Amino acid sequence: MTWLPRLPPRLLLGTLPTPLVDAPRLRAELGCGPLRIKRDDLAGFGIAGNKTRPLEYLLGDAQAHGVDVLVTGGGPDSNFVAAAAMAARVAGIACELVVWGGASLGPTPNLALAEAAGARLVPLGDDRRERVDVVVSERAAELRAAGRRPLAVPRGGSTPVGAAGFARAAAELLDQCVRLDGAFPASVVLPLGSGGSTAGLLVGLAAAGADTMVLAVSVSRPPEEITPTVLDLARACAAALGTAPPREDRLEVVDHRGPGFGRASAADRAAAATALCTEGLLLDDTYGAKAFAVALARLRAGLVHEGRPGPVVLWHTGGVASALTHLGEPVPATTGAP
Ligand SMILES: Cc1ncc(COP(=O)(O)O)c(C=O)c1O
């Protein structure tokens, strides 16, 4: 990783690099320019998808600091909680997961996977997602007082250390684009949740001096709330890695919460169906369907290449368990306003 000489200690979990594939049928369907899919759904660590990447650095750092219990959390459908439980197990440390959701806290595949990997689930008892990070810190403090060595990690693993995973992913992508297309990508489209993936991507692109535009599709929070979070995270990550600061002018955050977190609109489902029926991509309602809905609409309208030679890259972040859980469910009646 020539552009990133100061990456933190890493616990190898994934099978990286993930493939960067052509998308000829999708491209024909959209009538657009060069298009590639970054297959992080094939990241190779369980079904952790993109969350493999932050966990490699979070657990590498935890091991380096003698941590004996990882405390983190998320929702009942969260890919990250299942992935964190597995990663902690591989690192040889315990794991506690604070999970939001009241009556809805059912035996979802992701929670079942987390429990199968030996994690202790701490139900929050209500749907206030923002409380997870507070309770994670409180639980870590309790464990510390009891003589344990906990690491508290916010939802999604979105810390400066976790973001290093996507800084590395950016370098991986640029390397692949140069080899395959002879140019850096014109733009990258990805879903934006807790922000670590987008922040890391900005760091890796800036470190390489790439002019690539990042189109981040916010599925959880309004842009005015999540954009400063992403940029703060990116700045802290760049400072820790000793690289150039992220370029704000290369980030566009699109509000695509639609009917709500985890709920796809009819248009999102149509985009997922197009991805499935052209390139065999399985997208989840929470992240993939929404990011692809925005990307496909822009590509159809010819808006994403900005007249640049490089490809547009659609980042398939994974979400397999969630995608299979909700496949075939009816779309909610309400659409539109977040
Ligand atoms: C499948 C999938 N895609 C995208 C994201 C969003 O990534 P981030 O939280 O780093 O913004 C997540 C977060 O959990 C995810 O599970």
PDBQT file of the ligand as one rigid body, heavy atoms in Angstrom, charges set to zero:
ROOT
HETATM    1  C1  LIG A 401     -24.209  -3.929   3.811  1.00  0.00    +0.000 C 
HETATM    2  C2  LIG A 401     -23.799  -2.586   4.307  1.00  0.00    +0.000 A 
HETATM    3  N1  LIG A 401     -23.581  -1.617   3.411  1.00  0.00    +0.000 NA
HETATM    4  C3  LIG A 401     -23.251  -0.364   3.782  1.00  0.00    +0.000 A 
HETATM    5  C4  LIG A 401     -23.118  -0.037   5.114  1.00  0.00    +0.000 A 
HETATM    6  C5  LIG A 401     -22.797   1.375   5.485  1.00  0.00    +0.000 C 
HETATM    7  O1  LIG A 401     -21.473   1.526   5.862  1.00  0.00    +0.000 OA
HETATM    8  P1  LIG A 401     -21.078   2.654   6.925  1.00  0.00    +0.000 P 
HETATM    9  O2  LIG A 401     -21.833   2.325   8.182  1.00  0.00    +0.000 OA
HETATM   10  O3  LIG A 401     -19.626   2.489   7.068  1.00  0.00    +0.000 OA
HETATM   11  O4  LIG A 401     -21.488   3.954   6.384  1.00  0.00    +0.000 OA
HETATM   12  C6  LIG A 401     -23.330  -1.020   6.086  1.00  0.00    +0.000 A 
HETATM   13  C7  LIG A 401     -23.243  -0.696   7.513  1.00  0.00    +0.000 C 
HETATM   14  O5  LIG A 401     -23.456  -1.502   8.377  1.00  0.00    +0.000 OA
HETATM   15  C8  LIG A 401     -23.678  -2.330   5.675  1.00  0.00    +0.000 A 
HETATM   16  O6  LIG A 401     -23.900  -3.308   6.559  1.00  0.00    +0.000 OA
ENDROOT
TORSDOF 0
